[in-house]
């Protein structure tokens, strides 16, 4: 079945400059739109409870609630499920966190990406996640 409307993307990162840069890249795409931003995992969860997102781009290391904990809660949160399917989570990191990658796989994260990848790689991952039936 063909997608109706743009891919809805939420961004969660504690660095405002990074969030704004990702927003510019995503919003420049005809098939994507940013539906909200959060600066920590708790805010990301609250955003997912109030806004339908297809994909959540989330930093692994954030204050108060990290991306892995937030992803696990997103996958099981009843309020998020009431809005439709839980969003696919793509975790992002600036440092090598091999231990976290294994943990991320156990909570249903779609992908873990390094923040130094080119914009085309990020956009491709968003499109793949939005099209995925896996969870």
C-alpha positions in Angstrom: 0.0 0.0 0.0 1.4 3.4 -0.9 2.1 5.9 1.8 -0.4 8.8 2.1 1.4 12.0 3.0 5.0 12.7 4.0 7.0 10.6 6.4 6.5 12.2 9.9 9.8 12.5 11.7 10.5 13.4 15.4 13.9 14.4 16.5 15.3 13.9 20.0 18.8 15.2 20.8 20.1 17.3 23.7 22.1 19.5 21.3 19.9 22.3 19.7 22.2 22.9 16.8 22.1 19.2 15.8 18.3 19.1 16.1 18.0 22.2 13.9 20.5 20.9 11.3 18.6 17.6 11.1 15.3 19.5 10.8 16.6 21.5 7.9 17.8 18.3 6.1 14.5 16.5 6.7 12.2 19.4 6.0 14.0 20.0 2.6 12.7 16.6 1.4 9.4 16.4 -0.4 8.5 13.1 1.2 9.3 14.1 4.8 8.3 16.5 7.5 9.5 17.1 11.1 6.5 16.9 13.5 8.4 17.8 16.7 11.6 18.0 18.7 12.7 16.9 22.1 15.9 17.5 24.1 15.8 14.3 26.2 14.2 10.9 26.2 11.3 11.9 28.5 10.4 14.7 26.2 10.6 12.3 23.3 8.2 10.0 25.0 5.8 12.9 25.7 6.1 14.0 22.1 5.3 10.5 20.8 2.2 10.4 23.1 0.8 13.6 21.5 2.1 13.6 18.0 1.9 10.9 15.4 5.5 10.1 14.1 6.5 7.4 11.7 10.2 7.6 12.7 11.9 9.0 15.8 15.6 10.0 15.4 17.0 9.8 18.9 20.5 10.4 20.4 21.6 7.5 22.6 23.2 9.7 25.2 20.8 12.3 26.6 20.2 13.7 30.0 17.4 12.4 32.3 16.4 9.5 30.0 18.8 8.0 27.4 17.7 7.0 23.9 17.7 3.2 24.7 15.4 3.6 27.7 13.1 6.0 25.8 13.0 3.5 22.8 12.0 0.7 25.1 9.2 2.8 26.6 8.0 3.9 23.2 7.6 0.3 22.1 5.3 -0.6 24.9 3.6 2.7 25.8 -0.2 2.4 25.6 -0.8 6.1 24.7 1.6 5.9 21.8 -0.1 2.7 20.5 -3.5 4.4 20.6 -2.2 6.9 18.0 -1.4 4.0 15.7 1.7 1.8 15.3 4.6 2.8 17.5 7.2 4.8 15.6 10.3 3.2 14.3 13.3 4.4 16.3 16.7 5.2 14.8 19.3 5.9 17.5 22.2 8.2 16.7 25.6 8.4 18.4 28.8 10.4 18.1 30.9 7.9 19.9 31.6 4.2 19.5 29.1 2.5 21.8 29.3 -1.2 20.9 27.7 -2.2 24.2 24.7 0.0 23.5 24.2 -1.4 20.0 23.5 -4.8 21.4 21.2 -3.4 24.0 19.4 -1.3 21.4 18.6 -4.4 19.4 16.8 -6.0 22.4 14.4 -3.1 22.6 13.3 -3.0 19.0 15.4 -0.2 17.6 15.3 -0.1 13.8 18.9 1.1 13.4 21.9 2.7 15.2 23.7 5.3 13.1 26.8 7.3 13.7 26.3 11.1 13.5 29.1 11.5 11.0 27.3 9.8 8.2 26.3 11.9 5.2 22.8 13.4 5.0 21.9 10.9 2.2 22.6 8.0 4.6 20.3 9.5 7.2 17.5 10.1 4.7 17.8 6.6 3.3 17.6 5.1 6.9 14.5 7.3 7.6 12.8 6.0 4.4 13.7 2.4 5.2 12.4 2.7 8.7 9.1 4.3 7.7 8.6 1.5 5.1 9.4 -1.3 7.5 6.8 -3.7 8.9 9.3 -5.0 11.4 9.1 -4.2 15.1 
